[in-house]
Amino acid sequence: MTAARQVTVLTHSTPTHTAKTLEQLLAEARRLGVILRFDEQETTKHGLQASEGVLVDAPISHDVDVCLVLGGDGTILRALRHYAGTPVPVFAINFGEVGFLATVGEDHIEEGIRQVLSGEFELLKLPAIVVATEQGTSRAFNDVAVHRRAGERVARVAYALDGEELGSVRGDGLVVATPAGSTGYNLANGGPVMAWGVGGFVVSFIAPHSLTARALVAAPSDTLAIHNRSRNALDVAVDGRLVGELAAGATLDARFEDNMGTIAQLSGYSFYGRLREKFGLLAH
């Protein structure tokens, strides 16, 4: 990558978490002649004023060199959705709890700012899961969860791949995860961890009332149909955000879409190093 000229900045929902780092970023960008873009939400959150190299109330633009995130996985996922299908990479300095998608941690802030503005990083493409609800089409870079609402009856959810039904389970619902998202909700369900770069997605059940319900890794070309055989509607969440519902008796279609997002990764920093750093040894 070459040095940045324009950078979109997205930050943690709590401005005090990133205030000091934001000051460092503004100073370094001004020194290098880099233009920082802040949308209306970011401008209000930080009380920013227009100044040299600082564009405020600026709509999210695809005509930037990189999107810099000062936040956790939730903010990183928001950035990936903004830039889905574009070549704009997301470089994240972690201010969240896990930050599995982050490029660097809080202990390397100064180095991270220098690297993102100078373009000293490698690019890694991420796939997404695409679902269409009555509310519109959504892309998940982590996972899609179809689950029962609090206080309602146990759900019954079935799924089929390429028209072949493979499971119908009573429980709290079902999760469809990308490789990047396999270390989240899917892992909590007992599903497998998938290395970044693996083509395909995993389907796992949430709190199944069964001793035989197993997670399944599907091929990238497989088409997935999720059937709600419950008496009640189920909620549909994309990357932890509620996007709609799946009515009783209705079906939700999902598919794997490769190369939909781009994240920054430092040279020599592998998926397995990230896995060990964030989750520790998988066996002792």
Buried (B, 14 or more C-beta within 10 A) or exposed (E): BEEBBBBBBBBBEEBEBBEEBBEEBBEBBBEBEBBBBBBEEBBEBBEBEEEEBBBBBBEBBEEBBBBBBBBBBBBBBBBBBBBBEBEBBBBBBBBBEEBBBBBBBBEBBEEBBEBBBBBBBBEBBBBBBBBEBEEEEBBBBBBBBBBBEEEEEBBBBBBBBEEEEBBBBBBBBBBBBBBBBBBBBBBEBEBEBBEBEBEBBBBBBBBBEEEEBBBBBBEEEBEBBBBBBBEBBBBBBBBBEEBBBBBBEBEBEBBBBEEBBBBBBBEEBEBEEBBEEBEEEEEE
